[in-house]
Amino acid sequence: MPLILFNKPFQVLCQFTPQAGRESLADYLDIPNIYPAGRLDADSEGLMLLTDDGRLQHKIAHPDHKEAKTYLVQVDGLVDGAALTRLQAPLDLGDFVTRPCRAVRIEEPQWLWPRNPPIRERKDKPTSWIAITLEEGKNRQVRRMTAAVGLPTLRLVRTSIGPFSLATHPLMPGEWMELPADAVAGGSGRNA
């Protein structure tokens, strides 16, 4: 039961099936029978977990299990207390209402790798960073949340999923590591 931690680069598709002109997981991981436990959009970066264990994959990816996921988000504009309050409370995005979450303004992470290509920069428009921790994960949710409070996302990096983090398992974009079986023994319910 391998559990693979992978730092997904910008513009890489979260699938193994090739698509003309696009990089996919298959360009980075040559491990048979593993599947992503959750997804990241092509324009998002950061931590992904992959496994061959269906129960573990379900536990990580399904919102019923409330695995916290933390994202570092660079937004267009200055974050203020009102925007943070709106992000933290249930937010109506039209087709669903978000669950309460944790959102705090942070300084630009100095440990974060440069994005390739870099985000656009405008001298007349400042940017800010927010750390958002969700226990759900609908399609493009973080981007839609920041847009709803007037702060469009410029860069989105997932740094942790449950107990797994790029802080404790530093990986550069495109790098991966396999965790030993005892690190995830209770994850699938086999040894619980």
C-alpha positions as CSV (number, residue, x, y, z in Angstrom):
1,M,0.0,0.0,0.0
2,P,2.2,2.8,-1.1
3,L,1.4,6.4,-0.3
4,I,3.1,8.8,-2.6
5,L,3.6,12.5,-1.8
6,F,4.0,14.5,-5.0
7,N,4.6,18.2,-5.4
8,K,2.5,18.9,-8.6
9,P,4.0,21.6,-10.8
10,F,2.0,24.4,-12.4
11,Q,0.1,23.4,-15.5
12,V,0.5,19.6,-14.9
13,L,-2.8,17.7,-15.3
14,C,-4.0,15.5,-12.4
15,Q,-4.4,12.5,-14.6
16,F,-2.2,9.7,-16.0
17,T,-3.9,9.7,-19.4
18,P,-1.8,11.7,-21.8
19,Q,-3.3,14.8,-23.5
20,A,-1.7,16.3,-26.5
21,G,0.7,19.1,-25.7
22,R,0.1,18.9,-21.9
23,E,2.1,17.4,-19.1
24,S,0.3,14.9,-16.8
25,L,1.2,12.8,-13.8
26,A,2.6,10.1,-16.1
27,D,5.4,12.5,-17.0
28,Y,6.6,12.4,-13.4
29,L,5.4,9.2,-11.8
30,D,6.1,5.7,-13.3
31,I,4.5,3.7,-10.5
32,P,1.8,1.1,-11.5
33,N,-1.7,1.1,-10.2
34,I,-1.6,4.3,-8.2
35,Y,-4.3,7.0,-8.4
36,P,-4.7,10.5,-7.0
37,A,-6.5,10.9,-3.7
38,G,-8.1,14.2,-4.6
39,R,-7.2,16.6,-7.4
40,L,-5.6,20.0,-8.1
41,D,-6.5,22.1,-11.1
42,A,-3.8,22.4,-13.8
43,D,-3.2,26.1,-12.7
44,S,-2.7,25.1,-9.1
45,E,0.5,23.7,-7.6
46,G,1.5,21.7,-4.6
47,L,0.9,18.6,-2.5
48,M,-0.9,15.6,-3.9
49,L,-1.3,12.2,-2.4
50,L,-1.5,9.1,-4.6
51,T,-2.1,5.5,-3.5
52,D,-3.1,2.1,-4.7
53,D,-5.4,1.6,-1.7
54,G,-9.0,2.4,-2.5
55,R,-10.1,2.8,1.1
56,L,-7.2,5.1,1.9
57,Q,-7.9,7.1,-1.3
58,H,-11.6,7.5,-0.3
59,K,-10.6,8.6,3.3
60,I,-8.2,11.3,2.0
61,A,-10.4,12.6,-0.8
62,H,-14.0,12.4,0.4
63,P,-15.3,15.5,2.2
64,D,-17.2,13.3,4.8
65,H,-13.8,12.5,6.4
66,K,-12.9,16.2,6.8
67,E,-9.2,15.9,6.0
68,A,-8.0,19.5,6.4
69,K,-6.2,20.9,3.4
70,T,-4.2,24.1,3.6
71,Y,-3.6,26.3,0.6
72,L,-1.3,29.3,0.3
73,V,-3.0,31.8,-2.0
74,Q,-1.5,34.9,-3.6
75,V,-4.3,37.3,-4.4
76,D,-4.7,40.4,-6.5
77,G,-5.2,43.3,-4.0
78,L,-4.8,43.9,-0.3
79,V,-6.4,41.6,2.2
80,D,-8.3,43.3,5.0
81,G,-10.2,42.0,8.1
82,A,-13.6,42.2,6.3
83,A,-12.4,40.0,3.5
84,L,-11.0,37.4,6.0
85,T,-14.2,37.4,7.9
86,R,-16.2,36.7,4.8
87,L,-13.8,33.9,3.7
88,Q,-14.0,32.3,7.1
89,A,-17.8,32.3,7.3
90,P,-20.1,30.2,5.1
91,L,-19.9,31.9,1.7
92,D,-22.6,31.5,-1.0
93,L,-20.9,30.8,-4.3
94,G,-24.2,30.3,-6.2
95,D,-24.3,26.6,-6.7
96,F,-23.2,25.8,-3.1
97,V,-22.4,27.4,0.3
98,T,-19.0,26.8,1.7
99,R,-18.4,25.4,5.2
100,P,-16.7,27.7,7.7
101,C,-12.9,27.6,7.2
102,R,-9.7,29.1,8.6
103,A,-8.3,32.1,6.6
104,V,-5.4,34.2,7.8
105,R,-3.3,36.8,6.1
106,I,0.4,35.8,5.9
107,E,3.6,37.3,4.7
108,E,4.9,36.1,1.4
109,P,6.4,32.6,2.1
110,Q,10.1,32.9,1.6
111,W,10.6,29.1,1.3
112,L,8.2,28.8,-1.6
113,W,9.8,28.0,-5.0
114,P,9.4,30.5,-7.8
115,R,6.6,29.6,-10.2
116,N,7.4,28.8,-13.8
117,P,6.2,30.9,-15.6
118,P,6.0,33.7,-12.9
119,I,2.7,35.4,-12.1
120,R,2.1,38.7,-13.8
121,E,3.1,41.7,-11.7
122,R,1.6,45.2,-11.9
123,K,3.4,48.0,-10.2
124,D,0.1,49.8,-9.5
125,K,-1.7,46.8,-8.0
126,P,-0.3,45.2,-4.8
127,T,-0.8,41.5,-4.0
128,S,-1.3,39.7,-0.7
129,W,-1.0,36.2,0.7
130,I,-3.6,34.2,2.6
131,A,-3.4,30.8,4.2
132,I,-6.8,29.0,3.8
133,T,-7.6,25.7,5.5
134,L,-10.7,23.8,4.3
135,E,-12.3,20.6,5.3
136,E,-14.0,20.3,1.9
137,G,-12.8,20.7,-1.6
138,K,-15.3,21.5,-4.4
139,N,-14.1,22.3,-7.9
140,R,-12.1,25.5,-8.0
141,Q,-13.4,26.4,-4.5
142,V,-10.5,28.5,-3.2
143,R,-10.4,30.5,-6.4
144,R,-14.1,31.1,-6.4
145,M,-14.0,32.1,-2.7
146,T,-11.3,34.7,-3.1
147,A,-13.0,36.1,-6.2
148,A,-16.3,36.3,-4.3
149,V,-14.6,38.7,-1.8
150,G,-13.0,40.8,-4.5
151,L,-9.5,39.2,-4.4
152,P,-8.8,37.2,-7.5
153,T,-6.3,34.4,-7.0
154,L,-3.0,34.8,-8.8
155,R,-1.3,31.7,-7.4
156,L,-2.5,28.8,-5.4
157,V,-0.3,26.2,-3.7
158,R,-1.6,23.3,-1.6
159,T,0.9,22.7,1.2
160,S,-0.9,20.1,3.4
161,I,-3.5,17.4,3.4
162,G,-4.4,16.0,6.8
163,P,-1.1,15.1,8.6
164,F,1.0,15.3,5.4
165,S,2.7,18.5,4.6
166,L,5.4,20.0,2.4
167,A,6.8,21.6,5.6
168,T,7.7,18.2,7.0
169,H,8.3,16.5,3.7
170,P,10.0,19.2,1.6
171,L,9.7,18.4,-2.1
172,M,10.4,20.7,-5.1
173,P,7.9,20.8,-8.0
174,G,7.9,17.5,-9.8
175,E,9.6,15.6,-6.9
176,W,7.9,12.8,-5.1
177,M,8.5,10.4,-2.2
178,E,7.0,7.2,-0.9
179,L,6.1,7.0,2.7
180,P,6.8,3.8,4.6
181,A,3.8,1.6,5.3
182,D,3.8,2.3,9.0
183,A,3.4,6.0,8.4
184,V,-0.1,5.3,6.9
185,A,-0.9,2.0,8.6
186,G,-4.1,3.3,10.2
187,G,-5.2,5.3,7.1
188,S,-7.0,2.5,5.3
189,G,-8.6,1.0,8.3
190,R,-6.6,-2.3,7.9
191,N,-4.7,-1.8,11.2
192,A,-7.3,0.3,13.0
